[in-house]
Amino acid sequence: MRIHIATDHAGLELSQFLQDHLRAAGHDVVDHGPAEYDALDDYPAFCINAAKAVVRDQQAGVDALGVVFGGSGNGEQIAANKVVGVRAALVWNLSTAQLARQHNDANVISIGARQHSTDEAVSFIDAFIAEPFSLEERHARRIAQLAEFEATGTIAGKHVDA
């Protein structure tokens, strides 16, 4: 599987470790930055680039997911979710990593590098990658509604305030 990774200065050390871990597990890892430590760097472009690459790969039929992280993971998740077609979930334990895929078919996860140990982050990412989407009708329906709103600003048959 191709895994797109992005971070900011707060997650740079973790990013380098995770890339090695994922490559050793047989994944094709694409690093979207940063390339070096800069305490004043800005995560949005890095995370948006990773998210765009996930969507582009998935649309081309490539099996791909993304992982973004920073100090808390919050801003990185927000940045990734600005990309049409991305469903980025903030993950803070094994259950949220698994449910992100199982119920939400998330294609990107965000992790707070300052909130978790390296071992925890690795376990979250491995669980996320391993977990398939459940294909349950209720989850597929909800994801379709989100995609419809993203594309049209409304959800047919549902009341969405103007």
Stockholm file with secondary structure:
# STOCKHOLM 1.0

chainA/1-162         MRIHIATDHAGLELSQFLQDHLRAAGHDVVDHGPAEYDALDDYPAFCINAAKAVVRDQQAGVDALGVVFGGSGNGEQIAANKVVGVRAALVWNLSTAQLARQHNDANVISIGARQHSTDEAVSFIDAFIAEPFSLEERHARRIAQLAEFEATGTIAGKHVDA
#=GR chainA/1-162 SS CEEEEECCGGGHHHHHHHHHHHHHTTCEEEECSCSSCCTTCCHHHHHHHHHHHHHHHHHTTCCEEEEEEESSSHHHHHHHHTSTTCCEEECCSHHHHHHHHHTTCCSEEEEETTTSCHHHHHHHHHHHHHCCCCCCHHHHHHHHHHHHHHHHSSCTTSCCCC
#=GC SS_cons         CEEEEECCGGGHHHHHHHHHHHHHTTCEEEECSCSSCCTTCCHHHHHHHHHHHHHHHHHTTCCEEEEEEESSSHHHHHHHHTSTTCCEEECCSHHHHHHHHHTTCCSEEEEETTTSCHHHHHHHHHHHHHCCCCCCHHHHHHHHHHHHHHHHSSCTTSCCCC
//
